[in-house]
Amino acid sequence: MIDVRTPEEFREGHVRDAINIPLGQVVDDIAKQVPDRERVLLLHCLSGGRSGIATQQLRRLGYTRVFNLGSLSRAQSIVEAR
């Protein structure tokens, strides 16, 4: 799970086991963090807007299994349901 909010927002609270790659760094940093372009990537942010942008960017880079979970609260509810 990838949280594309700012580091400050991430420090204030985040989904368990999520990694933080801010939207402005996704294109440059994703290959270092997740080299496997077939791996399932679940993205979220505060409301779903930034994660939607990041989802499109990653798909353009060849990541085929990228999904926008939307908001932080939605992502948290999905993780808690596991």
DACORJO-V934370 format. One record per residue. N is the residue number from 1. RES is the residue in three letters. SS is DSSP state (A for helix, B for strand, O for the rest). PHI is phi as a letter, one per 40 degrees, with the letter a starting at -180 (none if undefined). OMEGA is omega in degrees with one decimal (999 if undefined). Layout:
N;RES;SS;PHI;OMEGA
N;RES;SS;PHI;OMEGA
//
This chain:
1;MET;O;none;-177.3
2;ILE;B;b;176.7
3;ASP;B;c;-175.6
4;VAL;O;c;175.9
5;ARG;O;c;179.0
6;THR;O;c;176.4
7;PRO;A;d;179.2
8;GLU;A;c;177.7
9;GLU;A;c;-179.6
10;PHE;A;c;179.8
11;ARG;A;c;-179.5
12;GLU;A;c;178.5
13;GLY;O;i;-178.0
14;HIS;O;a;178.5
15;VAL;O;c;178.3
16;ARG;O;d;177.8
17;ASP;O;g;176.9
18;ALA;O;c;171.0
19;ILE;B;b;-177.7
20;ASN;B;b;170.9
21;ILE;O;b;-177.7
22;PRO;O;d;-177.3
23;LEU;A;d;-178.1
24;GLY;A;c;-178.7
25;GLN;A;b;-174.6
26;VAL;A;d;-176.3
27;VAL;A;c;-177.3
28;ASP;A;c;-170.8
29;ASP;A;b;-172.8
30;ILE;A;c;-177.4
31;ALA;A;c;177.5
32;LYS;A;c;-176.7
33;GLN;A;c;-175.5
34;VAL;O;b;-177.7
35;PRO;O;c;-178.2
36;ASP;O;c;-176.8
37;ARG;O;c;176.9
38;GLU;O;c;-178.9
39;ARG;O;c;176.7
40;VAL;O;c;177.9
41;LEU;B;b;178.5
42;LEU;B;b;-175.7
43;LEU;B;b;172.9
44;HIS;B;a;175.8
45;CYS;B;a;-179.8
46;LEU;O;c;-175.2
47;SER;B;b;-177.3
48;GLY;O;h;-179.4
49;GLY;A;c;-179.5
50;ARG;A;c;179.2
51;SER;A;c;174.4
52;GLY;A;c;176.9
53;ILE;A;c;-179.8
54;ALA;A;c;177.7
55;THR;A;d;179.3
56;GLN;A;c;179.1
57;GLN;A;c;-177.9
58;LEU;A;c;176.8
59;ARG;A;c;177.4
60;ARG;A;c;178.1
61;LEU;O;c;177.3
62;GLY;O;h;175.4
63;TYR;O;c;-169.1
64;THR;O;c;-175.5
65;ARG;O;b;-177.2
66;VAL;B;b;-177.5
67;PHE;B;b;178.1
68;ASN;B;c;177.2
69;LEU;B;c;179.9
70;GLY;B;g;-171.6
71;SER;B;c;175.7
72;LEU;A;d;-178.2
73;SER;A;c;177.6
74;ARG;A;c;178.8
75;ALA;A;c;179.2
76;GLN;A;c;-179.6
77;SER;A;c;177.5
78;ILE;A;c;179.9
79;VAL;A;c;-179.3
80;GLU;A;c;-179.7
81;ALA;A;c;-179.2
82;ARG;O;c;999
//
